[in-house]
């Protein structure tokens, strides 16, 4: 879309920008699920006691009620710090290999 709109030409700069944007979107979409999964996995249930969460949806609702919706984005900086560079390396490498093989 960036190339089609004429914002940037087809090159490594465009690939890096688009790849980082993809990593950012992936982090925004996956972070709430990661937070809920981690809380459910790490909940401590003493013998004979009720678990703090009945499941993932219950965990999400209780978290948002108690801490607000931004609690679902705890750990966002480490997530984007991991996914951003990963997607940049992955997609830039993919584009360069595709370009190399196309010339063969």
C-alpha positions in Angstrom: 0.0 0.0 0.0 2.9 2.4 0.8 4.3 1.7 -2.7 0.9 1.9 -4.4 0.2 5.3 -2.8 3.6 6.6 -3.9 4.7 7.4 -0.3 7.9 5.3 -0.7 9.5 3.5 -3.6 10.2 -0.2 -3.7 13.4 -0.6 -1.7 14.9 -1.7 1.6 13.6 1.4 3.4 10.1 0.5 2.5 10.6 -3.1 3.5 12.0 -2.1 6.9 9.1 0.4 7.5 6.4 -2.1 6.5 8.0 -4.9 8.5 8.2 -2.8 11.6 4.6 -1.7 11.1 3.6 -5.4 10.9 5.5 -6.2 14.1 3.8 -3.3 15.8 0.3 -4.4 14.8 1.1 -8.0 15.8 2.2 -6.7 19.3 -0.9 -4.6 19.7 -3.1 -7.6 18.8 -1.3 -10.3 20.7 -0.3 -8.5 24.0 -3.8 -8.7 25.7 -4.0 -12.4 24.9 -0.4 -12.9 26.3 -1.3 -11.0 29.5 -4.4 -13.1 30.1 -2.7 -16.4 29.3 0.2 -15.5 31.7 -2.2 -14.6 34.5 -4.2 -17.8 34.1 -1.1 -19.9 33.9 0.5 -18.3 37.0 -2.5 -18.2 39.2 -2.0 -19.7 42.6 -4.8 -22.0 43.9 -4.3 -23.1 47.5 -5.7 -26.6 48.2 -9.5 -26.4 48.8 -9.8 -22.8 47.7 -11.5 -21.3 44.7 -9.2 -20.3 41.8 -9.0 -16.6 41.2 -10.1 -17.0 37.6 -12.7 -19.4 36.1 -11.0 -19.1 32.7 -9.6 -16.6 30.2 -12.7 -14.5 29.7 -13.2 -14.2 33.5 -9.5 -13.2 33.9 -9.9 -10.5 31.2 -13.0 -9.1 32.7 -11.6 -9.1 36.3 -8.4 -7.5 35.1 -10.1 -4.7 33.2 -12.5 -4.1 36.1 -9.7 -4.0 38.7 -6.9 -2.3 36.8 -8.5 -0.7 33.7 -8.1 -1.7 30.0 -4.5 -0.6 29.8 -3.6 -3.5 32.1 -3.9 -5.7 29.1 -0.9 -4.0 27.6 1.5 -4.6 30.5 4.8 -5.7 29.0 4.1 -4.0 25.7 7.5 -2.5 25.4 9.3 -5.9 25.8 6.8 -7.4 23.3 7.4 -4.7 20.6 11.2 -4.9 21.4 11.0 -8.6 20.5 8.5 -8.6 17.7 9.6 -5.5 15.9 13.2 -6.6 15.1 12.0 -10.1 14.4 9.5 -9.1 11.8 12.0 -6.6 10.2 14.7 -9.3 9.9 12.2 -11.9 8.7 10.4 -9.8 6.0 13.5 -7.9 4.8 15.3 -11.2 4.3 12.3 -12.7 2.6 12.1 -9.8 0.2 15.8 -9.9 -0.6 15.7 -13.6 -1.2 12.6 -13.2 -3.4 14.3 -10.5 -5.3 17.5 -12.6 -5.7 15.6 -15.6 -6.9 13.5 -13.5 -9.3 16.7 -12.4 -11.1 17.9 -16.0 -11.6 
